[in-house]
C-alpha cells in the first residue's frame, strides 16, 4: 500500500494535460490498483448479499402481518384458502433460506479471495459460523429445513389463523395472528433429518406442530452475528482500500474529470489495452448498506404489533 501511494503521488504531481480518457500507467501500478479494486468489490458483494437476505426476511414477516390483517376483513378459513396461504408462506420462507445459504456460501468465497484459503481470517469466519450453528436451535433447524424442503418434503405443514381474546385488554377484544407451523411427525418420517434437532424441538414444544416464527427469527439473528464478525475482520482492509481509492480519485481524477471517478490504462500494444475504472459511487453504496443493515440484529427479541394500548389512550 505504501509503495502504491508513492506511485500515485508521482502521477498526481505529473503533467496531466495530455490525458483525456485515462492514464497509461506501469504494469506494477495497475496490478496494485486492480488488487485494491477487487478486494473492495469482494466486500461490497458481501454487503449486497446480506441486504438481499434481510429484504427476503422482511417480506416473510410482512406476509404474516398482511395475512392476519386479511383475516380481520374476511375470515375465510376454507381448505383451499388455507392451502394457498401455506404455499404463499412457504415461498417467502424458501426465499429466506435460499438467500441465507447464498449469503454464507458466497461470503466464504469472497473472504477466501481477499485473505486466502488457509488464512487466519478465513478460518476465523468458518469457526464463527460453526459456533452459531452449535449455539442456536433456530439456526440448526432452518439449515436442515432448507435441505429438507429442497430435496424431500414441504417445509411448512400448514399456516393458519390464530385468534383469541386479548389478555391485556380490559374489554373483550380479539387478536388475530398468522402462524406457520412445521410438523415433528413429518420430520421423523425423513431418515435424513437429524434426530438430535427433532429431540430439541420436542423438548421445547411437546406438540406435533411447532411455531416456525421464533426459529426463523433466531436464524436471522445468527446470520446477523456472522455478518457483524465479517465486518470486524474486514474493517482494517476496508479503510485502506477506501483511502487508496479516494486518494486516487481526488488527486488524479480531479485533474480531468468532475464526476468522482478515474480510469487507468495499461498499454499492451496499439489495439490491446487493459483498463481499471474507480468510482466513489461504490463507496457511497457500501456506506448506505452498512447504515441500513446494522448488525447484529436481535430479531428473535423483536415483534411487530398494531395493538392499541388502552392505558395510553386514557392518558
C-alpha positions as CSV (number, residue, x, y, z in Angstrom):
1,X,0.0,0.0,0.0
2,X,2.8,2.4,0.9
3,X,4.6,1.8,-2.4
4,X,1.3,2.2,-4.3
5,X,0.8,5.6,-2.6
6,X,4.3,6.7,-3.6
7,X,3.5,5.9,-7.3
8,X,0.1,7.6,-7.0
9,X,1.8,10.7,-5.7
10,X,4.2,10.8,-8.6
11,X,1.4,10.6,-11.1
12,X,-0.6,13.2,-9.2
13,X,2.3,15.6,-9.5
14,X,2.9,15.0,-13.2
15,X,1.7,16.9,-16.2
16,X,-1.9,15.7,-16.8
17,X,-3.0,18.0,-19.6
18,X,-2.2,15.5,-22.3
19,X,-4.6,12.9,-20.8
20,X,-8.2,12.8,-21.9
21,X,-9.9,9.5,-21.3
22,X,-7.5,8.0,-18.7
23,X,-4.0,7.4,-17.5
24,X,-1.5,5.0,-19.2
25,X,0.5,3.6,-16.2
26,X,3.1,1.0,-15.4
27,X,2.0,-2.6,-15.1
28,X,3.2,-2.8,-11.4
29,X,0.9,0.2,-10.6
30,X,-2.0,-1.2,-12.4
31,X,-1.7,-4.6,-10.7
32,X,-1.8,-2.8,-7.3
33,X,-4.8,-0.8,-8.3
34,X,-6.6,-3.9,-9.5
35,X,-5.9,-5.7,-6.2
36,X,-7.4,-2.8,-4.3
37,X,-10.5,-2.6,-6.5
38,X,-11.1,-6.4,-6.5
39,X,-10.7,-6.6,-2.7
40,X,-13.1,-3.8,-2.2
41,X,-15.7,-5.2,-4.6
42,X,-15.5,-8.6,-2.9
43,X,-16.5,-6.9,0.3
44,X,-19.2,-4.8,-1.4
45,X,-20.7,-8.0,-2.8
46,X,-20.9,-9.5,0.7
47,X,-22.9,-6.4,1.8
48,X,-25.3,-6.8,-1.2
49,X,-25.8,-10.4,-0.4
50,X,-26.7,-9.6,3.2
51,X,-29.1,-6.9,2.0
52,X,-30.9,-9.4,-0.2
53,X,-31.3,-11.8,2.7
54,X,-32.6,-9.1,5.1
55,X,-35.2,-7.9,2.4
56,X,-36.4,-11.5,2.0
57,X,-36.8,-11.9,5.7
58,X,-38.7,-8.6,5.8
59,X,-41.1,-9.9,3.1
60,X,-41.6,-13.1,5.1
61,X,-42.6,-11.1,8.2
62,X,-44.7,-8.7,6.2
63,X,-46.7,-11.6,4.6
64,X,-47.6,-12.9,8.1
65,X,-48.9,-9.4,9.1
66,X,-50.7,-8.9,5.8
67,X,-52.5,-12.3,6.2
68,X,-53.5,-11.5,9.8
69,X,-55.0,-8.2,8.6
70,X,-56.9,-10.0,5.8
71,X,-58.5,-12.4,8.4
72,X,-59.9,-9.3,10.2
73,X,-61.6,-8.2,7.0
74,X,-62.7,-11.6,5.7
75,X,-62.4,-14.6,8.0
76,X,-62.2,-17.2,5.2
77,X,-60.7,-20.3,6.6
78,X,-61.7,-22.7,3.9
79,X,-59.4,-25.6,2.9
80,X,-58.5,-24.0,-0.4
81,X,-57.7,-20.7,1.2
82,X,-55.5,-22.3,3.9
83,X,-53.6,-24.3,1.2
84,X,-53.0,-21.1,-0.8
85,X,-51.8,-19.4,2.4
86,X,-49.4,-22.3,3.2
87,X,-47.9,-22.1,-0.3
88,X,-47.5,-18.4,-0.1
89,X,-45.7,-18.5,3.3
90,X,-43.6,-21.4,2.0
91,X,-42.4,-19.3,-0.9
92,X,-41.5,-16.5,1.4
93,X,-39.6,-19.0,3.7
94,X,-37.8,-20.5,0.7
95,X,-36.6,-17.1,-0.3
96,X,-35.2,-16.6,3.2
97,X,-33.4,-20.0,3.4
98,X,-32.1,-19.8,-0.1
99,X,-30.7,-16.3,0.2
100,X,-29.2,-17.2,3.6
101,X,-27.4,-20.2,2.0
102,X,-26.4,-18.0,-0.9
103,X,-25.0,-15.4,1.6
104,X,-23.0,-17.9,3.6
105,X,-21.5,-19.7,0.5
106,X,-20.6,-16.7,-1.5
107,X,-19.4,-14.7,1.6
108,X,-16.9,-17.5,2.4
109,X,-15.6,-17.4,-1.2
110,X,-15.2,-13.7,-1.1
111,X,-13.3,-13.9,2.2
112,X,-11.0,-16.6,0.7
113,X,-10.4,-14.4,-2.3
114,X,-9.3,-11.5,-0.1
115,X,-7.2,-13.3,2.5
116,X,-6.5,-16.8,1.1
117,X,-7.7,-20.4,1.7
118,X,-5.6,-21.0,4.8
119,X,-5.6,-17.5,6.2
120,X,-6.4,-16.9,9.9
121,X,-9.2,-14.6,8.8
122,X,-11.0,-17.2,6.7
123,X,-10.6,-19.9,9.4
124,X,-12.0,-17.4,11.9
125,X,-15.1,-16.9,9.8
126,X,-15.6,-20.7,9.4
127,X,-15.2,-21.2,13.2
128,X,-17.7,-18.4,13.9
129,X,-20.3,-19.9,11.6
130,X,-19.9,-23.3,13.4
131,X,-20.4,-21.5,16.7
132,X,-23.7,-20.0,15.5
133,X,-24.9,-23.4,14.4
134,X,-24.0,-25.1,17.7
135,X,-25.5,-22.4,19.9
136,X,-28.8,-21.6,18.2
137,X,-31.6,-24.1,17.7
138,X,-33.2,-21.8,15.1
139,X,-30.0,-21.7,13.0
140,X,-29.7,-25.5,13.1
141,X,-33.3,-26.1,12.3
142,X,-33.6,-23.7,9.4
143,X,-30.4,-25.0,7.9
144,X,-31.7,-28.6,7.9
145,X,-35.2,-27.5,6.9
146,X,-33.8,-25.8,3.8
147,X,-32.2,-29.2,2.7
148,X,-35.5,-31.0,3.6
149,X,-37.6,-28.6,1.5
150,X,-35.2,-28.7,-1.4
151,X,-34.9,-32.5,-1.7
152,X,-37.6,-34.3,0.3
153,X,-40.7,-32.5,1.6
154,X,-42.8,-29.4,2.1
155,X,-41.2,-27.0,4.6
156,X,-44.5,-25.9,6.2
157,X,-47.1,-28.4,7.4
158,X,-49.8,-25.7,7.5
159,X,-50.3,-22.0,8.1
160,X,-53.4,-20.8,9.9
161,X,-55.2,-18.0,11.6
162,X,-54.9,-17.9,15.4
163,X,-57.5,-15.6,17.1
164,X,-58.4,-15.2,20.7
165,X,-59.2,-12.8,23.4
166,X,-56.6,-10.1,24.0
167,X,-55.4,-10.8,27.6
168,X,-54.2,-7.2,28.1
169,X,-57.4,-5.5,27.2
170,X,-60.0,-4.5,29.9
171,X,-62.8,-5.1,27.4
172,X,-63.4,-8.1,25.2
173,X,-61.2,-7.9,22.1
174,X,-60.0,-10.4,19.6
175,X,-56.4,-10.7,18.5
176,X,-55.6,-12.1,15.0
177,X,-52.3,-13.8,14.1
178,X,-51.0,-15.8,11.2
179,X,-48.8,-18.7,12.3
180,X,-46.8,-21.0,10.1
181,X,-46.1,-24.5,11.5
182,X,-43.7,-27.3,10.9
183,X,-44.7,-30.9,11.8
184,X,-42.5,-33.0,14.1
185,X,-44.1,-36.2,12.7
186,X,-43.1,-35.1,9.1
187,X,-39.6,-34.6,10.2
188,X,-39.5,-38.0,11.9
189,X,-40.5,-39.7,8.7
190,X,-37.5,-38.4,7.0
191,X,-34.5,-40.6,7.8
192,X,-32.0,-37.8,6.8
193,X,-33.4,-35.2,9.1
194,X,-31.1,-35.1,12.2
195,X,-32.7,-36.8,15.2
196,X,-30.9,-34.5,17.7
197,X,-32.7,-31.5,16.2
198,X,-36.1,-33.3,16.4
199,X,-35.4,-34.1,20.0
200,X,-34.6,-30.5,20.7
201,X,-37.8,-29.3,19.1
202,X,-39.9,-31.8,21.1
203,X,-38.2,-30.6,24.3
204,X,-39.1,-27.0,23.5
205,X,-42.6,-27.8,22.1
206,X,-44.2,-31.1,23.0
207,X,-47.0,-30.5,20.4
208,X,-46.6,-32.0,17.0
209,X,-46.8,-28.6,15.2
210,X,-44.1,-26.2,16.1
211,X,-44.4,-22.4,15.5
212,X,-41.8,-21.5,12.9
213,X,-41.6,-17.8,13.6
214,X,-39.2,-17.8,16.6
215,X,-36.9,-20.3,14.8
216,X,-36.7,-18.1,11.7
217,X,-36.0,-15.0,13.8
218,X,-33.3,-16.8,15.7
219,X,-31.8,-18.0,12.4
220,X,-31.6,-14.4,11.1
221,X,-30.1,-13.3,14.4
222,X,-27.3,-15.9,14.0
223,X,-26.6,-14.8,10.4
224,X,-26.6,-11.1,11.5
225,X,-23.9,-12.1,14.1
226,X,-21.9,-13.7,11.4
227,X,-22.1,-10.6,9.2
228,X,-21.1,-8.5,12.1
229,X,-18.0,-10.7,12.6
230,X,-17.2,-10.4,8.9
231,X,-17.4,-6.6,9.1
232,X,-15.0,-6.6,12.1
233,X,-12.5,-8.9,10.3
234,X,-12.6,-6.7,7.1
235,X,-12.6,-3.3,8.9
236,X,-8.9,-2.6,8.5
237,X,-8.6,-3.6,4.8
238,X,-11.8,-1.7,4.1
239,X,-10.2,1.5,5.5
240,X,-7.1,1.0,3.5
241,X,-8.9,0.3,0.2
242,X,-11.2,3.3,0.6
243,X,-8.3,5.5,1.5
244,X,-6.4,4.5,-1.7
245,X,-9.5,4.7,-3.9
246,X,-10.4,8.2,-2.6
247,X,-6.8,9.3,-2.9
248,X,-6.5,8.2,-6.5
249,X,-9.8,9.9,-7.5
250,X,-9.2,13.1,-5.5
251,X,-5.5,13.6,-6.6
252,X,-5.6,12.2,-10.1
253,X,-9.1,12.1,-11.3
254,X,-10.0,15.7,-10.4
255,X,-7.4,16.9,-12.9
256,X,-9.5,15.8,-15.9
257,X,-13.0,14.6,-14.7
258,X,-15.5,16.3,-12.5
259,X,-17.6,13.1,-11.8
260,X,-15.7,11.5,-9.0
261,X,-14.1,8.6,-11.0
262,X,-10.9,7.8,-12.7
263,X,-9.8,5.3,-15.3
264,X,-6.3,3.8,-15.6
265,X,-4.9,2.1,-18.7
266,X,-2.1,-0.3,-19.3
267,X,-0.8,-0.2,-22.8
268,X,-0.1,-3.6,-24.4
269,X,0.2,-2.5,-28.0
270,X,-1.9,-0.3,-30.2
271,X,-5.1,-2.4,-30.0
272,X,-4.5,-4.2,-26.7
273,X,-5.1,-2.2,-23.5
274,X,-6.3,-3.1,-20.0
275,X,-8.4,-0.5,-18.1
276,X,-9.4,-0.2,-14.5
277,X,-12.3,2.1,-13.5
278,X,-12.6,3.5,-10.0
279,X,-15.7,5.4,-8.8
280,X,-16.8,6.9,-5.5
281,X,-20.3,5.7,-6.2
282,X,-19.2,2.2,-5.0
283,X,-18.1,3.6,-1.7
284,X,-21.3,5.6,-1.3
285,X,-23.4,2.5,-2.0
286,X,-21.4,0.5,0.6
287,X,-22.0,3.2,3.2
288,X,-25.7,3.2,2.5
289,X,-25.9,-0.6,3.1
290,X,-23.9,-0.5,6.3
291,X,-26.1,2.2,7.6
292,X,-29.3,0.4,6.6
293,X,-28.4,-3.0,7.9
294,X,-26.9,-2.5,11.3
295,X,-25.6,-5.7,13.0
296,X,-26.1,-7.7,15.0
297,X,-29.8,-7.5,14.9
298,X,-31.7,-9.3,17.7
299,X,-34.6,-10.4,15.5
300,X,-35.7,-13.1,18.0
301,X,-36.4,-10.4,20.6
302,X,-38.5,-8.2,18.2
303,X,-42.1,-8.4,17.2
304,X,-44.5,-6.0,15.5
305,X,-47.9,-5.1,16.7
306,X,-50.6,-2.6,15.9
307,X,-52.4,-3.2,19.2
308,X,-53.8,-0.2,20.9
309,X,-52.7,0.4,24.5
310,X,-55.7,1.3,26.5
311,X,-53.7,2.8,29.3
312,X,-52.1,5.3,26.8
313,X,-55.5,6.2,25.5
314,X,-56.6,7.1,29.0
315,X,-53.6,9.4,29.4
